[in-house]
Amino acid sequence: MKITVCIGSSCHVKGSRQVVEALQSLIKENCLEDKVELGGTFCLGKCQEGVCVTIDDNFFSVSPDTVNDFFNTEVTAKVK
């Protein structure tokens, strides 16, 4: 599974750094380093919707407040 987080200026202002840091911690805590690849990209074109995150080809809007729920629903439930 590949997770890509937008680190462009709009998403950065909305908390992309915190989202990336939280995802790094969650991947490590759940021992998923061999199953989940985390990367960054610049603008995904949906700046108005929050921090843009894709898993494979699926788009999600995530914030520092929702990253844990996002991880549990979209990542852990699908890779374990």
C-alpha positions, 0 to 999 in steps of 0.5 A: 500500500502506498500513501502519498501526502500533499506537502504543497503550500496550501496543505502545509498550512492545513497541517500536512507536516503533522499528518505526515509525522502522525502517519510515520508514528502510526506505521511504526507503532503498528509494525507496518513498515514492510506493508505501507510506503509513505511518500510526499508530493506537491499539489494534488489539485484539491487544495480546498478540501484539507490535507490531500492524501491518496492511498494507491489511487483513492483520494482522502481529505485528512487533518491532524485531528482526523489522521488517527481515524483515517489510519484505522479505517483506511490503512490498518483495516486493509493491510492486517 
